[in-house]
Amino acid sequence: MVILMKIRVNFLKEHLFWPSMLKDVHNVIEICFLCKKAKGKENAYKLYMSLPILDHLWMDISKDFALGFPRTQCGKDSVIVMVDRFSKMSHFIPCHKTNDVVNIVNLFFREVVYLHKILKSIVSDHNVKFRSHFLNILWMKLGTKPLFNTTCHPQTNGQNKAVN
C-alpha cells in the first residue's frame, strides 16, 4: 500500500502539487476498488521454484509457438517448437496460426508421442491453446504434469526461447 501510494504521489509530483496531496492520495487509494484489487494480498507472493533435474530423454519437454512466418504451399504459417529439456533435441512442427486445441493435440501425438512416448512434464507459457480445459483433462488422464512459466519471466522456458 505504501509503495503504491509513493508511486502515485511521485507521478503526481512531476505534474501537480497541492498542500494536502499525500493525504488526499492516501484517501483515494483507500476507497478505490481498482487500487485495492491491484494491491493484492501480502501472502500472495511465493518463492520461485526451480524445475526438476532431469535424467532421461524425452520425459520432460518445453513447448512454444513461433509465429509470423511466410505461408508455405500448404498454407502453414507457424511452427510449434518442442525441445527435450535433457538432450536439447528439438522437433519443429509446422501448423496454422489458427489451429484449435484439438489440431494441436493431434500434431503433438503424431510428431512427439508417437516417436518418444508419453511425457512426464511439459513446460510452456500461458498461451490460451496450452491452458484449455481439454488439455488439462488430457494431461491428467495421461499422467503428464503441465508446468507454466511465471508471467513476465520467460527465462523459465529459456531453452525453447533460445531455439526459437
N, C-alpha and C positions, 0 to 999 in steps of 0.2 A: 504494500500500500504506500509506504513511504517512498519507495523507488518510483512508482507510478506517478506519485504527486510531484516528485522532484523533476521528472522528465517533462511533465506538463507545465510546471512552473518555469523551467528553463526555456521551454519553447515559447511560452508567453512573454518572458523577459526580453527575448530577442525582438519582439514586435510591440509589446504593450507594457504599461505599468500603471498601477493604482495602489494606494496605500495599504489596503487590506487584501492584496492579491493572494497571498499564501493561504489565508484563512478561507477566502472565497473558493479557491481551487479545491481545498480540502473538503469543504461542504458539498461541492458539486460531485466530487468523486464518491462521497459517502452515500448520496441519494441516486446516483446514476446507475441504471441497471446494466448498461454495457460495460461500465467501468468495473462493476462488481464481477461480471462474467469474465472479463479479461484478466482480472486479478487472479482468479483461480484459487485453489486451496493450498495451504502451506505444505500439506502432506502429499501433494500430487507429484512431487519430484522424486524420481528413483535414480539409483546409480546405474550407469551403463553396464550392461552385461556383455562379456566377450563371447564370441562364437565358440562352439566346442572345437577341440583339437581333433583333427581327422587322422584316420589310419587306413582307409580303404578307398579304392577307386569307385567313382560314380555312386557313392552313397549320399553325398551332400552336394548340391549344386547351387549356383546363383543364376538368376534369370533376369532379363531386362529386354525392353524393346529398343531397337534402333530404327528411328523413323526418318522420313524425308528423302528417301532415295528416288531416283527416276524410275518410272514404271518399266517393268520388263515386258516381254512379249506376252507373257501370261497374265499381266496386269498386277503383279506383286509390287508393292511399293515400300515394304517394311521388312525387318528381319527380327526374329526372336533369337536372342543370344543366350545360349545355355553354357555355363562354364563349370566344369568339375572343380570343386574347391581344393581337392587334394592334388590332382595332377596338372591342373590348369588347362586341360584339353577342352576344346570348345566345339559346340555344334551351332551352326548358323542356319536357321530355319526360315526360308522366305515365306512371307504371308501378306495379307492385305491389311492395311491400317484399320479397316472397318470390320475385320473378323470379330465374331462374337466369342463368348467364352467356350461354347461347345466346339467351335472350329479350332480354337487354341488348344484345348484338351486333346482333340483328335490328332493335331500335329505333334503335340508333346508325346503322346503314346506311340505314334508311328515312328518318330525320329529318335526318341531318347529311351523310353521304357522298353521298346522292342529290342533295342541293341544292348542295353545295360541291365535293367531290372527295375523293380520298384525302389524308389529313393527313401532315405531316412529323413532328410530335411531339404527344404528349398528356401533360399534367401531371395527376397525380391523387394521392390519398392511398393508403395501404396497405390499402384495402378488399379483402376476400377476392375479391370479384367482379372487381376490376381486376387481381389478381395471379395469376389462374389460369393453368394450363399452356396451356389452349386459347387464351386471349388472347395469351399470349407468342408462340405459334406463328403466330397470325393476324397480329399486328403485324410479325413477322419476314417473313412472306410478302408483306405489303403494303408493306414498307419504312418503316413508321411506328415512331418511336422512343418507347417509353413512358418517361416521367420521373416519379419518385415523390418527394414531399416527404419530408424527413427526419422522423423520429419526434420528437414534441413540438415541431415547428417548422412550424405550419400556414401561416405567412406565405409560404412558397414558393408556395402555391396561393391567395394572398390575394385575387386578383381574383375567383375563384369564391366565396370565403367572403364577400366584400363583396356580391356579387349575391344570395347566399342570404339 
